[in-house]
Amino acid sequence: MQVNLVQENGVVVVQPSAAALDASNARAFRDAITPVIDRHERVVLDMSNIDFVDSAGVGAMISSLRRAAERQAQFRLCELRRPVRALFDLMRMHRVFEIHNGRAEALQGIAA
């Protein structure tokens, strides 16, 4: 899976190019984001392109969050589309991840 990286005010914003984060690309997602988390203290995952997430995708994101926690780095999510946000609410993932509505809000929150 390809991810676009943008650095803004010392925060790395990761934006996957795929429309889904599922069993078909969860490993590729982990392979792409792990080095980013290993090199940076503050990471925001911009999910504005993602329309669908399954349990494998959620697992890959939890793995990323754990990796960040091991390094005492910050890992936040932003721009969840409505179906993904509904899934996260149903699974109570909003209690696991810090989720921001927009990129600017995430950048402001992670910089504080």
C-alpha positions in Angstrom: 0.0 0.0 0.0 1.3 3.4 -0.9 1.1 6.2 1.7 1.7 9.9 1.2 3.7 11.6 3.9 3.5 15.3 4.6 5.4 16.9 7.4 3.7 19.9 9.1 5.1 21.7 12.1 7.1 18.6 13.3 4.1 16.3 12.8 4.1 13.6 10.1 0.7 13.2 8.4 0.3 9.8 6.8 -2.4 9.4 4.2 -3.0 6.0 2.7 -3.9 6.0 -1.0 -6.2 3.0 -0.9 -10.0 3.3 -0.5 -10.1 0.4 1.9 -8.0 -0.9 4.8 -8.8 -4.6 4.9 -7.3 -8.1 4.9 -6.0 -7.6 1.4 -3.7 -4.7 2.4 -3.4 -4.6 6.2 0.1 -6.1 6.1 1.2 -3.6 3.5 -0.2 -0.8 5.6 1.8 -2.0 8.6 4.9 -2.3 6.5 4.5 1.2 5.3 3.6 2.9 8.6 5.9 1.2 11.0 9.1 2.9 9.8 7.3 6.3 10.0 6.3 5.6 13.6 9.9 4.4 14.3 11.3 7.7 13.0 8.8 10.3 14.3 7.4 11.3 17.7 4.1 12.6 16.4 2.1 10.9 13.7 -1.4 11.7 12.4 -3.2 9.1 10.2 -5.4 11.0 7.7 -8.1 8.6 6.7 -10.0 10.9 4.3 -9.4 8.4 1.4 -10.6 5.3 3.2 -14.3 4.3 2.8 -14.0 0.8 4.3 -12.2 -0.8 7.2 -12.5 -4.4 8.3 -11.2 -6.2 11.4 -7.8 -6.8 9.8 -7.5 -3.0 9.1 -8.5 -2.2 12.7 -5.9 -4.7 13.9 -3.2 -3.0 11.8 -4.2 0.4 13.2 -4.1 -0.9 16.7 -0.7 -2.5 16.0 0.5 1.0 14.9 -0.9 2.6 18.0 0.9 0.0 20.2 4.1 0.6 18.3 3.8 4.3 18.9 3.0 3.8 22.6 6.2 1.6 23.0 8.2 4.5 21.7 6.2 7.0 23.7 5.2 8.7 20.5 1.8 10.2 19.7 -0.5 8.6 17.1 -3.8 10.2 16.2 -6.5 9.7 13.6 -8.4 12.3 11.6 -10.8 12.7 8.7 -12.8 9.5 9.2 -15.5 9.1 6.7 -19.0 8.4 7.9 -19.1 4.6 7.4 -15.6 4.2 9.0 -16.6 6.5 11.9 -19.8 4.5 12.4 -17.8 1.3 12.6 -15.3 2.9 15.1 -18.2 4.1 17.3 -19.9 0.7 17.2 -16.6 -1.1 18.1 -15.9 1.6 20.7 -12.6 2.4 19.0 -13.1 6.1 20.0 -12.0 4.9 23.4 -8.8 3.5 22.1 -7.7 6.1 19.5 -7.7 9.8 19.7 -9.9 10.8 16.8 -10.1 14.3 15.3 -12.7 15.5 12.8 -10.2 17.5 10.6 -6.5 17.5 9.9 -6.0 21.0 11.4 -7.7 19.9 14.6 -5.4 16.8 14.8 -2.3 18.9 14.2 -3.3 21.4 16.8 -4.2 18.7 19.3 -1.0 16.7 18.8 1.2 19.8 19.0 -0.1 20.8 22.4 
